[in-house]
Amino acid sequence: MAQPPGTVIKTSLDEAERIRQAISDVATIKTPYGTYRPAGSADAAALFHLLSDTRVSGPLYTVPKPVTRE
């Protein structure tokens, strides 16, 4: 994986843990386009198929190259 861009904001370990906890507690995400749920293990095959398309995964620096099921 490539390194994150220089725009990443450093934070304390406590703040990082609060952010992780807030994200893990999310059941749905409401947007102007609809309500969505976080992906789960049942979504793995579909996510692999999506990220296997380099037009999708190419610009994402946090996605390992090449994309694998692991």
CHARMM internal coordinates of N, CA and C (Angstrom, degrees):
IC EDIT
DIST 1 N 1 CA 1.4566
DIST 1 CA 1 C 1.5182
ANGL 1 N 1 CA 1 C 109.56
DIST 1 C 2 N 1.2910
ANGL 1 CA 1 C 2 N 115.35
DIHE 1 N 1 CA 1 C 2 N 147.39
DIST 2 N 2 CA 1.4532
ANGL 1 C 2 N 2 CA 120.72
DIHE 1 CA 1 C 2 N 2 CA 175.61
DIST 2 CA 2 C 1.5210
ANGL 2 N 2 CA 2 C 109.57
DIHE 1 C 2 N 2 CA 2 C -76.89
DIST 2 C 3 N 1.2969
ANGL 2 CA 2 C 3 N 115.93
DIHE 2 N 2 CA 2 C 3 N 160.65
DIST 3 N 3 CA 1.4571
ANGL 2 C 3 N 3 CA 120.27
DIHE 2 CA 2 C 3 N 3 CA 176.60
DIST 3 CA 3 C 1.5286
ANGL 3 N 3 CA 3 C 109.71
DIHE 2 C 3 N 3 CA 3 C -74.09
DIST 3 C 4 N 1.3372
ANGL 3 CA 3 C 4 N 117.77
DIHE 3 N 3 CA 3 C 4 N 149.44
DIST 4 N 4 CA 1.4599
ANGL 3 C 4 N 4 CA 119.96
DIHE 3 CA 3 C 4 N 4 CA 178.73
DIST 4 CA 4 C 1.5228
ANGL 4 N 4 CA 4 C 110.32
DIHE 3 C 4 N 4 CA 4 C -64.85
DIST 4 C 5 N 1.3255
ANGL 4 CA 4 C 5 N 116.40
DIHE 4 N 4 CA 4 C 5 N 155.64
DIST 5 N 5 CA 1.4636
ANGL 4 C 5 N 5 CA 119.47
DIHE 4 CA 4 C 5 N 5 CA 179.93
DIST 5 CA 5 C 1.5204
ANGL 5 N 5 CA 5 C 111.66
DIHE 4 C 5 N 5 CA 5 C -66.32
DIST 5 C 6 N 1.3086
ANGL 5 CA 5 C 6 N 116.03
DIHE 5 N 5 CA 5 C 6 N 165.21
DIST 6 N 6 CA 1.4622
ANGL 5 C 6 N 6 CA 122.02
DIHE 5 CA 5 C 6 N 6 CA -178.35
DIST 6 CA 6 C 1.5179
ANGL 6 N 6 CA 6 C 114.43
DIHE 5 C 6 N 6 CA 6 C -65.87
DIST 6 C 7 N 1.3182
ANGL 6 CA 6 C 7 N 118.42
DIHE 6 N 6 CA 6 C 7 N -4.59
DIST 7 N 7 CA 1.4631
ANGL 6 C 7 N 7 CA 121.12
DIHE 6 CA 6 C 7 N 7 CA -179.00
DIST 7 CA 7 C 1.5255
ANGL 7 N 7 CA 7 C 112.91
DIHE 6 C 7 N 7 CA 7 C -86.29
DIST 7 C 8 N 1.3303
ANGL 7 CA 7 C 8 N 118.37
DIHE 7 N 7 CA 7 C 8 N 0.19
DIST 8 N 8 CA 1.4572
ANGL 7 C 8 N 8 CA 121.34
DIHE 7 CA 7 C 8 N 8 CA 177.93
DIST 8 CA 8 C 1.5241
ANGL 8 N 8 CA 8 C 108.74
DIHE 7 C 8 N 8 CA 8 C -66.91
DIST 8 C 9 N 1.3266
ANGL 8 CA 8 C 9 N 116.17
DIHE 8 N 8 CA 8 C 9 N 132.59
DIST 9 N 9 CA 1.4647
ANGL 8 C 9 N 9 CA 121.30
DIHE 8 CA 8 C 9 N 9 CA -178.56
DIST 9 CA 9 C 1.5248
ANGL 9 N 9 CA 9 C 108.90
DIHE 8 C 9 N 9 CA 9 C -96.21
DIST 9 C 10 N 1.3026
ANGL 9 CA 9 C 10 N 116.77
DIHE 9 N 9 CA 9 C 10 N 126.15
DIST 10 N 10 CA 1.4725
ANGL 9 C 10 N 10 CA 121.71
DIHE 9 CA 9 C 10 N 10 CA 177.02
DIST 10 CA 10 C 1.5248
ANGL 10 N 10 CA 10 C 108.80
DIHE 9 C 10 N 10 CA 10 C -75.97
DIST 10 C 11 N 1.3322
ANGL 10 CA 10 C 11 N 116.13
DIHE 10 N 10 CA 10 C 11 N 146.00
DIST 11 N 11 CA 1.4571
ANGL 10 C 11 N 11 CA 120.73
DIHE 10 CA 10 C 11 N 11 CA 179.18
DIST 11 CA 11 C 1.5278
ANGL 11 N 11 CA 11 C 108.85
DIHE 10 C 11 N 11 CA 11 C -142.96
DIST 11 C 12 N 1.3039
ANGL 11 CA 11 C 12 N 115.40
DIHE 11 N 11 CA 11 C 12 N 168.99
DIST 12 N 12 CA 1.4677
ANGL 11 C 12 N 12 CA 119.25
DIHE 11 CA 11 C 12 N 12 CA 178.95
DIST 12 CA 12 C 1.5282
ANGL 12 N 12 CA 12 C 109.56
DIHE 11 C 12 N 12 CA 12 C -73.08
DIST 12 C 13 N 1.3216
ANGL 12 CA 12 C 13 N 116.11
DIHE 12 N 12 CA 12 C 13 N 161.97
DIST 13 N 13 CA 1.4632
ANGL 12 C 13 N 13 CA 119.97
DIHE 12 CA 12 C 13 N 13 CA 177.41
DIST 13 CA 13 C 1.5240
ANGL 13 N 13 CA 13 C 111.36
DIHE 12 C 13 N 13 CA 13 C -62.32
DIST 13 C 14 N 1.3425
ANGL 13 CA 13 C 14 N 117.20
DIHE 13 N 13 CA 13 C 14 N -37.34
DIST 14 N 14 CA 1.4660
ANGL 13 C 14 N 14 CA 121.13
DIHE 13 CA 13 C 14 N 14 CA 178.77
DIST 14 CA 14 C 1.5249
ANGL 14 N 14 CA 14 C 111.14
DIHE 13 C 14 N 14 CA 14 C -63.66
DIST 14 C 15 N 1.3150
ANGL 14 CA 14 C 15 N 117.03
DIHE 14 N 14 CA 14 C 15 N -45.43
DIST 15 N 15 CA 1.4665
ANGL 14 C 15 N 15 CA 121.14
DIHE 14 CA 14 C 15 N 15 CA 179.63
DIST 15 CA 15 C 1.5316
ANGL 15 N 15 CA 15 C 110.26
DIHE 14 C 15 N 15 CA 15 C -65.76
DIST 15 C 16 N 1.3229
ANGL 15 CA 15 C 16 N 117.39
DIHE 15 N 15 CA 15 C 16 N -40.82
DIST 16 N 16 CA 1.4580
ANGL 15 C 16 N 16 CA 120.79
DIHE 15 CA 15 C 16 N 16 CA 178.05
DIST 16 CA 16 C 1.5275
ANGL 16 N 16 CA 16 C 110.06
DIHE 15 C 16 N 16 CA 16 C -60.71
DIST 16 C 17 N 1.3205
ANGL 16 CA 16 C 17 N 117.81
DIHE 16 N 16 CA 16 C 17 N -41.09
DIST 17 N 17 CA 1.4672
ANGL 16 C 17 N 17 CA 120.92
DIHE 16 CA 16 C 17 N 17 CA 178.96
DIST 17 CA 17 C 1.5204
ANGL 17 N 17 CA 17 C 110.87
DIHE 16 C 17 N 17 CA 17 C -66.76
DIST 17 C 18 N 1.3398
ANGL 17 CA 17 C 18 N 117.96
DIHE 17 N 17 CA 17 C 18 N -39.67
DIST 18 N 18 CA 1.4731
ANGL 17 C 18 N 18 CA 120.55
DIHE 17 CA 17 C 18 N 18 CA 176.79
DIST 18 CA 18 C 1.5278
ANGL 18 N 18 CA 18 C 110.69
DIHE 17 C 18 N 18 CA 18 C -61.38
DIST 18 C 19 N 1.3226
ANGL 18 CA 18 C 19 N 117.32
DIHE 18 N 18 CA 18 C 19 N -40.24
DIST 19 N 19 CA 1.4671
ANGL 18 C 19 N 19 CA 121.36
DIHE 18 CA 18 C 19 N 19 CA 178.28
DIST 19 CA 19 C 1.5243
ANGL 19 N 19 CA 19 C 110.19
DIHE 18 C 19 N 19 CA 19 C -65.32
DIST 19 C 20 N 1.3320
ANGL 19 CA 19 C 20 N 117.39
DIHE 19 N 19 CA 19 C 20 N -46.45
DIST 20 N 20 CA 1.4697
ANGL 19 C 20 N 20 CA 121.12
DIHE 19 CA 19 C 20 N 20 CA 178.47
DIST 20 CA 20 C 1.5302
ANGL 20 N 20 CA 20 C 110.52
DIHE 19 C 20 N 20 CA 20 C -57.84
DIST 20 C 21 N 1.3190
ANGL 20 CA 20 C 21 N 117.20
DIHE 20 N 20 CA 20 C 21 N -44.56
DIST 21 N 21 CA 1.4659
ANGL 20 C 21 N 21 CA 121.12
DIHE 20 CA 20 C 21 N 21 CA -178.60
DIST 21 CA 21 C 1.5243
ANGL 21 N 21 CA 21 C 110.56
DIHE 20 C 21 N 21 CA 21 C -65.03
DIST 21 C 22 N 1.3094
ANGL 21 CA 21 C 22 N 117.80
DIHE 21 N 21 CA 21 C 22 N -42.98
DIST 22 N 22 CA 1.4644
ANGL 21 C 22 N 22 CA 120.87
DIHE 21 CA 21 C 22 N 22 CA 179.15
DIST 22 CA 22 C 1.5258
ANGL 22 N 22 CA 22 C 110.86
DIHE 21 C 22 N 22 CA 22 C -61.45
DIST 22 C 23 N 1.3213
ANGL 22 CA 22 C 23 N 116.91
DIHE 22 N 22 CA 22 C 23 N -40.00
DIST 23 N 23 CA 1.4599
ANGL 22 C 23 N 23 CA 120.53
DIHE 22 CA 22 C 23 N 23 CA 179.74
DIST 23 CA 23 C 1.5255
ANGL 23 N 23 CA 23 C 110.43
DIHE 22 C 23 N 23 CA 23 C -69.56
DIST 23 C 24 N 1.3240
ANGL 23 CA 23 C 24 N 117.49
DIHE 23 N 23 CA 23 C 24 N -42.14
DIST 24 N 24 CA 1.4664
ANGL 23 C 24 N 24 CA 119.71
DIHE 23 CA 23 C 24 N 24 CA -177.68
DIST 24 CA 24 C 1.5265
ANGL 24 N 24 CA 24 C 112.12
DIHE 23 C 24 N 24 CA 24 C -69.03
DIST 24 C 25 N 1.3212
ANGL 24 CA 24 C 25 N 118.59
DIHE 24 N 24 CA 24 C 25 N -20.06
DIST 25 N 25 CA 1.4576
ANGL 24 C 25 N 25 CA 122.13
DIHE 24 CA 24 C 25 N 25 CA 179.45
DIST 25 CA 25 C 1.5295
ANGL 25 N 25 CA 25 C 113.31
DIHE 24 C 25 N 25 CA 25 C -84.10
DIST 25 C 26 N 1.3269
ANGL 25 CA 25 C 26 N 117.94
DIHE 25 N 25 CA 25 C 26 N -5.97
DIST 26 N 26 CA 1.4604
ANGL 25 C 26 N 26 CA 121.45
DIHE 25 CA 25 C 26 N 26 CA -175.58
DIST 26 CA 26 C 1.5283
ANGL 26 N 26 CA 26 C 110.50
DIHE 25 C 26 N 26 CA 26 C -73.12
DIST 26 C 27 N 1.3431
ANGL 26 CA 26 C 27 N 116.78
DIHE 26 N 26 CA 26 C 27 N 129.15
DIST 27 N 27 CA 1.4601
ANGL 26 C 27 N 27 CA 121.51
DIHE 26 CA 26 C 27 N 27 CA 176.55
DIST 27 CA 27 C 1.5267
ANGL 27 N 27 CA 27 C 110.63
DIHE 26 C 27 N 27 CA 27 C -100.99
DIST 27 C 28 N 1.3226
ANGL 27 CA 27 C 28 N 117.09
DIHE 27 N 27 CA 27 C 28 N -37.04
DIST 28 N 28 CA 1.4655
ANGL 27 C 28 N 28 CA 121.87
DIHE 27 CA 27 C 28 N 28 CA 176.90
DIST 28 CA 28 C 1.5238
ANGL 28 N 28 CA 28 C 109.05
DIHE 27 C 28 N 28 CA 28 C -142.94
DIST 28 C 29 N 1.3292
ANGL 28 CA 28 C 29 N 114.53
DIHE 28 N 28 CA 28 C 29 N 158.13
DIST 29 N 29 CA 1.4562
ANGL 28 C 29 N 29 CA 121.73
DIHE 28 CA 28 C 29 N 29 CA 178.66
DIST 29 CA 29 C 1.5207
ANGL 29 N 29 CA 29 C 107.18
DIHE 28 C 29 N 29 CA 29 C -124.73
DIST 29 C 30 N 1.3164
ANGL 29 CA 29 C 30 N 116.79
DIHE 29 N 29 CA 29 C 30 N 118.07
DIST 30 N 30 CA 1.4636
ANGL 29 C 30 N 30 CA 120.94
DIHE 29 CA 29 C 30 N 30 CA 179.93
DIST 30 CA 30 C 1.5195
ANGL 30 N 30 CA 30 C 109.10
DIHE 29 C 30 N 30 CA 30 C -96.25
DIST 30 C 31 N 1.3213
ANGL 30 CA 30 C 31 N 115.77
DIHE 30 N 30 CA 30 C 31 N 130.10
DIST 31 N 31 CA 1.4610
ANGL 30 C 31 N 31 CA 122.05
DIHE 30 CA 30 C 31 N 31 CA 178.30
DIST 31 CA 31 C 1.5268
ANGL 31 N 31 CA 31 C 108.07
DIHE 30 C 31 N 31 CA 31 C -131.84
DIST 31 C 32 N 1.3180
ANGL 31 CA 31 C 32 N 117.90
DIHE 31 N 31 CA 31 C 32 N 170.51
DIST 32 N 32 CA 1.4683
ANGL 31 C 32 N 32 CA 119.41
DIHE 31 CA 31 C 32 N 32 CA 175.24
DIST 32 CA 32 C 1.5354
ANGL 32 N 32 CA 32 C 112.56
DIHE 31 C 32 N 32 CA 32 C -62.06
DIST 32 C 33 N 1.3312
ANGL 32 CA 32 C 33 N 117.51
DIHE 32 N 32 CA 32 C 33 N -16.50
DIST 33 N 33 CA 1.4634
ANGL 32 C 33 N 33 CA 122.04
DIHE 32 CA 32 C 33 N 33 CA -176.60
DIST 33 CA 33 C 1.5222
ANGL 33 N 33 CA 33 C 113.06
DIHE 32 C 33 N 33 CA 33 C -97.74
DIST 33 C 34 N 1.3163
ANGL 33 CA 33 C 34 N 117.72
DIHE 33 N 33 CA 33 C 34 N -6.32
DIST 34 N 34 CA 1.4609
ANGL 33 C 34 N 34 CA 120.94
DIHE 33 CA 33 C 34 N 34 CA -179.55
DIST 34 CA 34 C 1.5134
ANGL 34 N 34 CA 34 C 111.17
DIHE 33 C 34 N 34 CA 34 C 144.02
DIST 34 C 35 N 1.3201
ANGL 34 CA 34 C 35 N 116.04
DIHE 34 N 34 CA 34 C 35 N -178.19
DIST 35 N 35 CA 1.4557
ANGL 34 C 35 N 35 CA 122.70
DIHE 34 CA 34 C 35 N 35 CA 178.37
DIST 35 CA 35 C 1.5231
ANGL 35 N 35 CA 35 C 108.41
DIHE 34 C 35 N 35 CA 35 C -107.42
DIST 35 C 36 N 1.2993
ANGL 35 CA 35 C 36 N 116.46
DIHE 35 N 35 CA 35 C 36 N 131.97
DIST 36 N 36 CA 1.4547
ANGL 35 C 36 N 36 CA 122.48
DIHE 35 CA 35 C 36 N 36 CA -175.96
DIST 36 CA 36 C 1.5225
ANGL 36 N 36 CA 36 C 109.93
DIHE 35 C 36 N 36 CA 36 C -124.93
DIST 36 C 37 N 1.3286
ANGL 36 CA 36 C 37 N 115.74
DIHE 36 N 36 CA 36 C 37 N 161.24
DIST 37 N 37 CA 1.4580
ANGL 36 C 37 N 37 CA 121.36
DIHE 36 CA 36 C 37 N 37 CA 176.56
DIST 37 CA 37 C 1.5238
ANGL 37 N 37 CA 37 C 108.13
DIHE 36 C 37 N 37 CA 37 C -117.14
DIST 37 C 38 N 1.3149
ANGL 37 CA 37 C 38 N 118.04
DIHE 37 N 37 CA 37 C 38 N 151.91
DIST 38 N 38 CA 1.4637
ANGL 37 C 38 N 38 CA 119.58
DIHE 37 CA 37 C 38 N 38 CA 174.88
DIST 38 CA 38 C 1.5331
ANGL 38 N 38 CA 38 C 110.22
DIHE 37 C 38 N 38 CA 38 C -62.69
DIST 38 C 39 N 1.3117
ANGL 38 CA 38 C 39 N 116.18
DIHE 38 N 38 CA 38 C 39 N 149.03
DIST 39 N 39 CA 1.4628
ANGL 38 C 39 N 39 CA 121.03
DIHE 38 CA 38 C 39 N 39 CA 178.14
DIST 39 CA 39 C 1.5216
ANGL 39 N 39 CA 39 C 109.84
DIHE 38 C 39 N 39 CA 39 C -69.72
DIST 39 C 40 N 1.3208
ANGL 39 CA 39 C 40 N 115.79
DIHE 39 N 39 CA 39 C 40 N 149.16
DIST 40 N 40 CA 1.4625
ANGL 39 C 40 N 40 CA 122.37
DIHE 39 CA 39 C 40 N 40 CA 176.88
DIST 40 CA 40 C 1.5203
ANGL 40 N 40 CA 40 C 110.15
DIHE 39 C 40 N 40 CA 40 C -127.67
DIST 40 C 41 N 1.3130
ANGL 40 CA 40 C 41 N 116.58
DIHE 40 N 40 CA 40 C 41 N -176.54
DIST 41 N 41 CA 1.4655
ANGL 40 C 41 N 41 CA 120.43
DIHE 40 CA 40 C 41 N 41 CA -177.31
DIST 41 CA 41 C 1.5296
ANGL 41 N 41 CA 41 C 112.04
DIHE 40 C 41 N 41 CA 41 C -62.17
DIST 41 C 42 N 1.3238
ANGL 41 CA 41 C 42 N 118.25
DIHE 41 N 41 CA 41 C 42 N -27.58
DIST 42 N 42 CA 1.4659
ANGL 41 C 42 N 42 CA 120.69
DIHE 41 CA 41 C 42 N 42 CA 177.61
DIST 42 CA 42 C 1.5270
ANGL 42 N 42 CA 42 C 111.72
DIHE 41 C 42 N 42 CA 42 C -67.32
DIST 42 C 43 N 1.3207
ANGL 42 CA 42 C 43 N 117.22
DIHE 42 N 42 CA 42 C 43 N -15.65
DIST 43 N 43 CA 1.4647
ANGL 42 C 43 N 43 CA 122.27
DIHE 42 CA 42 C 43 N 43 CA -179.49
DIST 43 CA 43 C 1.5247
ANGL 43 N 43 CA 43 C 112.73
DIHE 42 C 43 N 43 CA 43 C -94.27
DIST 43 C 44 N 1.3301
ANGL 43 CA 43 C 44 N 117.93
DIHE 43 N 43 CA 43 C 44 N 1.19
DIST 44 N 44 CA 1.4642
ANGL 43 C 44 N 44 CA 121.63
DIHE 43 CA 43 C 44 N 44 CA -172.39
DIST 44 CA 44 C 1.5234
ANGL 44 N 44 CA 44 C 113.17
DIHE 43 C 44 N 44 CA 44 C -58.65
DIST 44 C 45 N 1.3187
ANGL 44 CA 44 C 45 N 118.14
DIHE 44 N 44 CA 44 C 45 N -44.77
DIST 45 N 45 CA 1.4680
ANGL 44 C 45 N 45 CA 120.30
DIHE 44 CA 44 C 45 N 45 CA -178.07
DIST 45 CA 45 C 1.5229
ANGL 45 N 45 CA 45 C 110.83
DIHE 44 C 45 N 45 CA 45 C -63.52
DIST 45 C 46 N 1.3145
ANGL 45 CA 45 C 46 N 117.37
DIHE 45 N 45 CA 45 C 46 N -43.97
DIST 46 N 46 CA 1.4597
ANGL 45 C 46 N 46 CA 120.76
DIHE 45 CA 45 C 46 N 46 CA 179.75
DIST 46 CA 46 C 1.5281
ANGL 46 N 46 CA 46 C 111.04
DIHE 45 C 46 N 46 CA 46 C -66.02
DIST 46 C 47 N 1.3276
ANGL 46 CA 46 C 47 N 117.07
DIHE 46 N 46 CA 46 C 47 N -39.33
DIST 47 N 47 CA 1.4595
ANGL 46 C 47 N 47 CA 120.76
DIHE 46 CA 46 C 47 N 47 CA 178.73
DIST 47 CA 47 C 1.5296
ANGL 47 N 47 CA 47 C 110.73
DIHE 46 C 47 N 47 CA 47 C -65.63
DIST 47 C 48 N 1.3419
ANGL 47 CA 47 C 48 N 116.28
DIHE 47 N 47 CA 47 C 48 N -41.50
DIST 48 N 48 CA 1.4581
ANGL 47 C 48 N 48 CA 119.81
DIHE 47 CA 47 C 48 N 48 CA 176.88
DIST 48 CA 48 C 1.5293
ANGL 48 N 48 CA 48 C 110.27
DIHE 47 C 48 N 48 CA 48 C -60.00
DIST 48 C 49 N 1.3054
ANGL 48 CA 48 C 49 N 116.90
DIHE 48 N 48 CA 48 C 49 N -44.55
DIST 49 N 49 CA 1.4606
ANGL 48 C 49 N 49 CA 120.81
DIHE 48 CA 48 C 49 N 49 CA 178.85
DIST 49 CA 49 C 1.5348
ANGL 49 N 49 CA 49 C 110.56
DIHE 48 C 49 N 49 CA 49 C -60.44
DIST 49 C 50 N 1.3127
ANGL 49 CA 49 C 50 N 117.11
DIHE 49 N 49 CA 49 C 50 N -44.56
DIST 50 N 50 CA 1.4617
ANGL 49 C 50 N 50 CA 121.31
DIHE 49 CA 49 C 50 N 50 CA 179.59
DIST 50 CA 50 C 1.5252
ANGL 50 N 50 CA 50 C 111.64
DIHE 49 C 50 N 50 CA 50 C -62.80
DIST 50 C 51 N 1.3400
ANGL 50 CA 50 C 51 N 116.53
DIHE 50 N 50 CA 50 C 51 N -49.57
DIST 51 N 51 CA 1.4599
ANGL 50 C 51 N 51 CA 120.39
DIHE 50 CA 50 C 51 N 51 CA -175.95
DIST 51 CA 51 C 1.5320
ANGL 51 N 51 CA 51 C 112.93
DIHE 50 C 51 N 51 CA 51 C -74.63
DIST 51 C 52 N 1.3312
ANGL 51 CA 51 C 52 N 117.91
DIHE 51 N 51 CA 51 C 52 N -15.04
DIST 52 N 52 CA 1.4595
ANGL 51 C 52 N 52 CA 120.31
DIHE 51 CA 51 C 52 N 52 CA 175.89
DIST 52 CA 52 C 1.5241
ANGL 52 N 52 CA 52 C 111.52
DIHE 51 C 52 N 52 CA 52 C -69.05
DIST 52 C 53 N 1.3024
ANGL 52 CA 52 C 53 N 116.67
DIHE 52 N 52 CA 52 C 53 N -18.85
DIST 53 N 53 CA 1.4673
ANGL 52 C 53 N 53 CA 121.63
DIHE 52 CA 52 C 53 N 53 CA 176.41
DIST 53 CA 53 C 1.5227
ANGL 53 N 53 CA 53 C 107.50
DIHE 52 C 53 N 53 CA 53 C -79.74
DIST 53 C 54 N 1.3264
ANGL 53 CA 53 C 54 N 116.99
DIHE 53 N 53 CA 53 C 54 N 113.90
DIST 54 N 54 CA 1.4648
ANGL 53 C 54 N 54 CA 120.34
DIHE 53 CA 53 C 54 N 54 CA -176.88
DIST 54 CA 54 C 1.5236
ANGL 54 N 54 CA 54 C 112.71
DIHE 53 C 54 N 54 CA 54 C -64.91
DIST 54 C 55 N 1.3188
ANGL 54 CA 54 C 55 N 117.95
DIHE 54 N 54 CA 54 C 55 N -17.36
DIST 55 N 55 CA 1.4759
ANGL 54 C 55 N 55 CA 119.61
DIHE 54 CA 54 C 55 N 55 CA 175.03
DIST 55 CA 55 C 1.5306
ANGL 55 N 55 CA 55 C 109.84
DIHE 54 C 55 N 55 CA 55 C -68.32
DIST 55 C 56 N 1.3359
ANGL 55 CA 55 C 56 N 116.35
DIHE 55 N 55 CA 55 C 56 N -25.89
DIST 56 N 56 CA 1.4692
ANGL 55 C 56 N 56 CA 121.59
DIHE 55 CA 55 C 56 N 56 CA 177.93
DIST 56 CA 56 C 1.5242
ANGL 56 N 56 CA 56 C 110.37
DIHE 55 C 56 N 56 CA 56 C -90.57
DIST 56 C 57 N 1.3365
ANGL 56 CA 56 C 57 N 117.03
DIHE 56 N 56 CA 56 C 57 N -53.56
DIST 57 N 57 CA 1.4655
ANGL 56 C 57 N 57 CA 120.59
DIHE 56 CA 56 C 57 N 57 CA -173.29
DIST 57 CA 57 C 1.5210
ANGL 57 N 57 CA 57 C 113.28
DIHE 56 C 57 N 57 CA 57 C -80.20
DIST 57 C 58 N 1.3213
ANGL 57 CA 57 C 58 N 117.84
DIHE 57 N 57 CA 57 C 58 N -24.39
DIST 58 N 58 CA 1.4652
ANGL 57 C 58 N 58 CA 120.64
DIHE 57 CA 57 C 58 N 58 CA -177.23
DIST 58 CA 58 C 1.5158
ANGL 58 N 58 CA 58 C 114.64
DIHE 57 C 58 N 58 CA 58 C -51.28
DIST 58 C 59 N 1.3318
ANGL 58 CA 58 C 59 N 118.05
DIHE 58 N 58 CA 58 C 59 N -50.73
DIST 59 N 59 CA 1.4678
ANGL 58 C 59 N 59 CA 119.89
DIHE 58 CA 58 C 59 N 59 CA -177.75
DIST 59 CA 59 C 1.5370
ANGL 59 N 59 CA 59 C 114.97
DIHE 58 C 59 N 59 CA 59 C -76.05
DIST 59 C 60 N 1.3377
ANGL 59 CA 59 C 60 N 117.89
DIHE 59 N 59 CA 59 C 60 N -7.13
DIST 60 N 60 CA 1.4659
ANGL 59 C 60 N 60 CA 120.79
DIHE 59 CA 59 C 60 N 60 CA -176.28
DIST 60 CA 60 C 1.5228
ANGL 60 N 60 CA 60 C 109.73
DIHE 59 C 60 N 60 CA 60 C -91.74
DIST 60 C 61 N 1.3248
ANGL 60 CA 60 C 61 N 117.33
DIHE 60 N 60 CA 60 C 61 N 105.29
DIST 61 N 61 CA 1.4604
ANGL 60 C 61 N 61 CA 121.36
DIHE 60 CA 60 C 61 N 61 CA -174.51
DIST 61 CA 61 C 1.5285
ANGL 61 N 61 CA 61 C 112.98
DIHE 60 C 61 N 61 CA 61 C -67.19
DIST 61 C 62 N 1.3317
ANGL 61 CA 61 C 62 N 118.65
DIHE 61 N 61 CA 61 C 62 N -18.77
DIST 62 N 62 CA 1.4676
ANGL 61 C 62 N 62 CA 120.59
DIHE 61 CA 61 C 62 N 62 CA -177.57
DIST 62 CA 62 C 1.5197
ANGL 62 N 62 CA 62 C 113.32
DIHE 61 C 62 N 62 CA 62 C -90.83
DIST 62 C 63 N 1.3255
ANGL 62 CA 62 C 63 N 117.40
DIHE 62 N 62 CA 62 C 63 N -2.83
DIST 63 N 63 CA 1.4669
ANGL 62 C 63 N 63 CA 120.74
DIHE 62 CA 62 C 63 N 63 CA 179.38
DIST 63 CA 63 C 1.5212
ANGL 63 N 63 CA 63 C 108.59
DIHE 62 C 63 N 63 CA 63 C -91.76
DIST 63 C 64 N 1.3527
ANGL 63 CA 63 C 64 N 117.78
DIHE 63 N 63 CA 63 C 64 N 124.42
DIST 64 N 64 CA 1.4642
ANGL 63 C 64 N 64 CA 119.57
DIHE 63 CA 63 C 64 N 64 CA 178.57
DIST 64 CA 64 C 1.5287
ANGL 64 N 64 CA 64 C 110.93
DIHE 63 C 64 N 64 CA 64 C -60.21
DIST 64 C 65 N 1.3043
ANGL 64 CA 64 C 65 N 116.21
DIHE 64 N 64 CA 64 C 65 N 147.31
DIST 65 N 65 CA 1.4580
ANGL 64 C 65 N 65 CA 122.46
DIHE 64 CA 64 C 65 N 65 CA 177.56
DIST 65 CA 65 C 1.5131
ANGL 65 N 65 CA 65 C 108.55
DIHE 64 C 65 N 65 CA 65 C -117.53
DIST 65 C 66 N 1.3155
ANGL 65 CA 65 C 66 N 120.99
DIHE 65 N 65 CA 65 C 66 N 128.99
DIST 66 N 66 CA 1.4639
ANGL 65 C 66 N 66 CA 125.70
DIHE 65 CA 65 C 66 N 66 CA -6.79
DIST 66 CA 66 C 1.5273
ANGL 66 N 66 CA 66 C 110.69
DIHE 65 C 66 N 66 CA 66 C -75.26
DIST 66 C 67 N 1.3170
ANGL 66 CA 66 C 67 N 114.71
DIHE 66 N 66 CA 66 C 67 N 160.65
DIST 67 N 67 CA 1.4654
ANGL 66 C 67 N 67 CA 120.99
DIHE 66 CA 66 C 67 N 67 CA 177.95
DIST 67 CA 67 C 1.5337
ANGL 67 N 67 CA 67 C 107.80
DIHE 66 C 67 N 67 CA 67 C -70.73
DIST 67 C 68 N 1.3270
ANGL 67 CA 67 C 68 N 116.15
DIHE 67 N 67 CA 67 C 68 N 132.67
DIST 68 N 68 CA 1.4673
ANGL 67 C 68 N 68 CA 121.63
DIHE 67 CA 67 C 68 N 68 CA 176.08
DIST 68 CA 68 C 1.5295
ANGL 68 N 68 CA 68 C 109.35
DIHE 67 C 68 N 68 CA 68 C -126.85
DIST 68 C 69 N 1.3073
ANGL 68 CA 68 C 69 N 116.44
DIHE 68 N 68 CA 68 C 69 N 166.02
DIST 69 N 69 CA 1.4803
ANGL 68 C 69 N 69 CA 120.34
DIHE 68 CA 68 C 69 N 69 CA 178.27
DIST 69 CA 69 C 1.5328
ANGL 69 N 69 CA 69 C 111.04
DIHE 68 C 69 N 69 CA 69 C -67.13
DIST 69 C 70 N 1.3120
ANGL 69 CA 69 C 70 N 118.08
DIHE 69 N 69 CA 69 C 70 N -26.20
DIST 70 N 70 CA 1.4645
ANGL 69 C 70 N 70 CA 120.69
DIHE 69 CA 69 C 70 N 70 CA -179.98
DIST 70 CA 70 C 1.5009
ANGL 70 N 70 CA 70 C 110.12
DIHE 69 C 70 N 70 CA 70 C -67.15
END
COOR INIT
IC SEED 1 N 1 CA 1 C
IC BUILD
